[in-house]
Amino acid sequence: QVQLVESGGGLVQAGGSLRLSCAASGRTFSSYAMGWFRQAPGKEREFVAAIRWSGGNTLYLDSVKGRFTISRDNAKNTVYLQMNSLKPEDTAVYYCAASIGGGTYYSPPYLQGQYDYWGQGTQVTVSS
C-alpha cells in the first residue's frame, strides 16, 4: 500500500509561482512512475505532468509546457511540481498519483487508469 500526501497549494496572483510537493510512503517509491493531475470546477480531471521512476523522462500537458516542471527526489520519497507563470485557468485541485509499471521505457504514463494510488489533492487558486 502506498500513501501519497500533497502540500504546497494556495492562493497566488496570475504570473506567480507555487511549488507542490507529494510525499509518498513505501520503500519502493523509486520504482514508481509519478504523475500530477488536476481537476477544475465543473471539469473532468486531466493529466498535467509525469516522470519515470528514474527521473530521466518527463511528459507534460501542452498548456503547461515551459511553465511547469516535474521532478523527484527518490531519497526523500517526494515528487515536486514547480509551477511558474501561473494563469487563472490553472486553478484546480491538484492530485499526485503513483503508477506501478505503467508507461513505456521512454515515456511515463499519462492516462488516469495507469495510476494505482492517488493523493487527496491540494487546492491551487490563481487570481487575475
C-alpha positions in Angstrom: 0.0 0.0 0.0 1.2 3.5 -0.9 0.0 6.7 0.7 0.5 10.0 -1.0 0.2 13.4 0.7 0.2 16.6 -1.3 1.2 20.0 0.0 2.1 23.5 -1.2 -1.2 24.6 -2.7 -2.6 28.0 -2.1 -3.8 31.3 -3.5 -1.5 33.2 -5.9 -1.8 36.1 -8.3 -1.5 35.5 -12.0 2.1 35.4 -13.0 3.2 34.0 -9.7 4.7 30.7 -8.7 3.9 27.7 -6.5 5.8 24.5 -5.7 3.7 21.4 -5.0 5.2 18.5 -3.1 3.9 14.9 -2.8 5.4 12.8 -0.1 5.0 9.0 -0.6 5.1 6.2 1.9 6.6 2.8 0.9 10.1 1.5 0.4 9.7 1.1 -3.3 8.9 4.7 -4.2 11.9 4.8 -6.6 10.3 2.1 -8.7 7.1 4.0 -9.3 6.3 6.4 -12.1 4.7 9.5 -10.6 2.2 11.9 -12.1 0.3 15.1 -11.4 -3.3 15.6 -12.4 -5.8 18.4 -11.8 -9.5 18.9 -11.7 -11.1 22.4 -12.2 -14.6 23.1 -11.0 -17.2 21.5 -13.4 -14.5 19.8 -15.4 -13.0 16.3 -15.6 -9.7 15.5 -14.1 -6.9 15.9 -16.6 -3.2 14.9 -16.9 -0.7 17.6 -16.1 2.8 16.1 -15.9 4.5 12.7 -15.2 8.0 11.4 -14.6 9.5 8.0 -14.9 11.0 6.2 -11.9 14.5 7.2 -12.9 13.6 10.8 -13.4 15.1 10.7 -16.8 11.9 11.1 -18.9 9.1 13.5 -18.3 5.8 14.3 -20.0 3.6 17.5 -19.9 0.2 18.7 -20.9 0.8 21.1 -23.8 -0.7 24.1 -22.0 1.8 23.8 -19.1 5.0 23.1 -21.1 7.7 25.7 -20.4 5.9 26.8 -17.2 5.7 23.7 -15.1 8.5 21.3 -14.1 8.1 17.9 -12.5 11.0 16.4 -10.6 11.6 13.8 -8.0 13.9 13.0 -5.1 13.9 9.3 -4.5 16.0 9.7 -1.4 13.2 11.7 0.1 10.3 9.8 -1.4 9.0 13.0 -2.8 7.9 14.3 -6.2 7.5 18.0 -6.9 5.7 20.2 -9.4 7.2 23.6 -9.8 4.6 25.9 -11.3 5.7 29.3 -12.8 3.8 32.0 -14.7 0.6 30.8 -13.3 -2.7 31.7 -15.1 -6.2 31.8 -13.8 -7.0 28.7 -15.9 -4.5 26.7 -13.8 -7.0 27.0 -10.9 -7.8 23.5 -9.8 -7.4 20.8 -7.2 -4.0 19.1 -8.0 -3.6 15.4 -7.4 -0.5 13.4 -7.1 -0.5 9.8 -8.3 1.8 6.7 -8.4 2.0 4.1 -11.1 3.4 0.6 -10.7 4.7 -0.5 -14.0 2.8 2.0 -16.2 4.2 3.8 -19.2 6.9 2.6 -21.5 10.7 2.5 -21.4 10.8 6.0 -22.9 7.7 7.7 -21.5 5.9 7.8 -18.2 2.1 7.0 -18.1 -0.4 9.8 -18.7 -3.7 8.0 -18.5 -5.5 8.0 -15.2 -6.2 4.3 -15.5 -2.5 3.6 -15.5 -2.1 5.0 -12.0 -2.6 2.8 -8.9 -2.5 5.2 -6.0 -3.8 8.8 -5.5 -3.4 11.5 -3.0 -6.2 13.6 -1.5 -5.4 16.7 -3.6 -4.3 20.2 -2.9 -6.1 23.4 -4.0 -4.4 25.9 -6.3 -6.2 29.1 -6.9 -4.8 31.7 -9.3 -6.4 35.2 -9.2 -6.4 37.5 -12.1 
